[in-house]
Amino acid sequence: MSEEPVSTGLLSERVEDIEIHLLLEGLYRRYHYDFRNYAQASIKRRLRQAREQLGYRSISALQHDVLHDPDMLPRLLSYLTVQVSEVFRDPSYFKAIREKVIPHLRTYPSLRIWIAGCSTGEELYSFVILFREEGLEQRTLFYATDINQDALAKAEAGIYDLDRFQLFTENHRKSGGKSSLSDYYTAAYGKGAFDKSLRNRVVFSDHSLVTDAVFAEMHLISCRNVLIYFDRPLQDRAVGLFKDSLARKGFLGLGSKESLRFSQHTASFSELAPGDKIYQRLDR
Ligand SMILES: C[S@@+](CC[C@H](N)C(=O)[O-])C[C@H]1O[C@@H](n2cnc3c(N)ncnc32)[C@H](O)[C@@H]1O
């Protein structure tokens, strides 16, 4: 018989790993939410947090309730998906879109833009405002997708705490904004609500980069701060999806900590604005 040291730390660690594996498998088989290939350290941290804050003794106990009670699903998803965002987040990214991508997009009679992993909508509103300022909104359809339904509902409402608008306004200005951000929202009762007209040309949709397929040909895909949560093979799957979805010479924008450098699809793209993580699909 092999001698297993009864080092409790090590032992309980292993049980937790098994529980996490089983919970992720269960989530997939019961609800088709697939977190099995997300970056493990971050998933583990988030599940521990969910277990503690939702008051469960173990991950298995949490798993029991999630599998038996669909109402628990959104609560767990709020831990498993990170919803940090900002209007005109990383202004230099939007400046580069304005200066380096828009001149190409102007040459198309109609445009399709996909904001993948749009979260609560801040990135989407940044794009619609930018396209309006550049005179392209009316010929563009914006697709805003995410797996988190609560986040999508917030994106569709377009209402944010008013104290965030100071930062949004500053970001917009730094991104080369051609008007005042206050032209696009109204303030009341501590909230700022983006003008409904900004949603005229937006399609909101539940779409997973892990389990779903391509749904239209796009001229620009912006997928920022989503790939960081995926392991390498899953990042390759998502970038493969973007590659297949992009029109000839279409554009792909990633987050500041993301890149195509180690992707199996690197050869299909050229770097248009390397510092701002903007790539262009090479000819097929
Ligand atoms: C940190 S937020 C990024 C928000 C926004 N793109 C930005 O950069 O400001 C990450 C988003 O990715 C979404 N997400 C996670 N897994 C996803 C998947 N498999 N498919 C689509 N979106 C996903 C989360 O629900 C969350 O809204």
The ligand as an SDF file (V2000), in Angstrom:
LIG
                    3D

 27 29  0  0  0  0  0  0  0  0999 V2000
  -14.3770   41.7780  -18.3100 C   0  0  0  0  0  0  0  0  0  0  0  0
  -15.8190   41.6970  -19.2780 S   0  0  0  0  0  0  0  0  0  0  0  0
  -15.3230   42.5910  -20.7250 C   0  0  0  0  0  0  0  0  0  0  0  0
  -16.2800   43.6750  -21.0930 C   0  0  0  0  0  0  0  0  0  0  0  0
  -15.8940   44.5420  -22.2920 C   0  0  0  0  0  0  0  0  0  0  0  0
  -15.6060   43.7640  -23.4590 N   0  0  0  0  0  0  0  0  0  0  0  0
  -14.7180   45.4360  -21.9640 C   0  0  0  0  0  0  0  0  0  0  0  0
  -13.5890   45.1280  -22.3260 O   0  0  0  0  0  0  0  0  0  0  0  0
  -14.9280   46.4730  -21.3140 O   0  0  0  0  0  0  0  0  0  0  0  0
  -15.8070   40.0050  -19.8380 C   0  0  0  0  0  0  0  0  0  0  0  0
  -17.1230   39.5690  -20.4640 C   0  0  0  0  0  0  0  0  0  0  0  0
  -16.9240   38.3310  -21.1640 O   0  0  0  0  0  0  0  0  0  0  0  0
  -18.1240   37.5930  -21.0420 C   0  0  0  0  0  0  0  0  0  0  0  0
  -17.8670   36.1830  -21.3700 N   0  0  0  0  0  0  0  0  0  0  0  0
  -17.2900   35.2420  -20.6020 C   0  0  0  0  0  0  0  0  0  0  0  0
  -17.2740   34.0660  -21.2440 N   0  0  0  0  0  0  0  0  0  0  0  0
  -17.8420   34.2800  -22.4630 C   0  0  0  0  0  0  0  0  0  0  0  0
  -18.1240   33.4460  -23.5800 C   0  0  0  0  0  0  0  0  0  0  0  0
  -17.8380   32.1470  -23.5520 N   0  0  0  0  0  0  0  0  0  0  0  0
  -18.7140   33.9800  -24.6640 N   0  0  0  0  0  0  0  0  0  0  0  0
  -19.0360   35.3010  -24.6760 C   0  0  0  0  0  0  0  0  0  0  0  0
  -18.7890   36.1400  -23.6490 N   0  0  0  0  0  0  0  0  0  0  0  0
  -18.2090   35.6330  -22.5580 C   0  0  0  0  0  0  0  0  0  0  0  0
  -18.5380   37.8370  -19.6000 C   0  0  0  0  0  0  0  0  0  0  0  0
  -19.8910   37.5220  -19.3710 O   0  0  0  0  0  0  0  0  0  0  0  0
  -18.2320   39.3180  -19.4560 C   0  0  0  0  0  0  0  0  0  0  0  0
  -19.3490   40.0930  -19.7750 O   0  0  0  0  0  0  0  0  0  0  0  0
  1  2  1  0
  2  3  1  0
  2 10  1  0
  3  4  1  0
  4  5  1  0
  5  6  1  0
  5  7  1  0
  7  8  2  0
  7  9  1  0
 10 11  1  0
 11 12  1  0
 11 26  1  0
 12 13  1  0
 13 14  1  0
 13 24  1  0
 14 15  1  0
 14 23  1  0
 15 16  2  0
 16 17  1  0
 17 18  1  0
 17 23  2  0
 18 19  1  0
 18 20  2  0
 20 21  1  0
 21 22  2  0
 22 23  1  0
 24 25  1  0
 24 26  1  0
 26 27  1  0
M  CHG  2   2   1   9  -1
M  END
$$$$
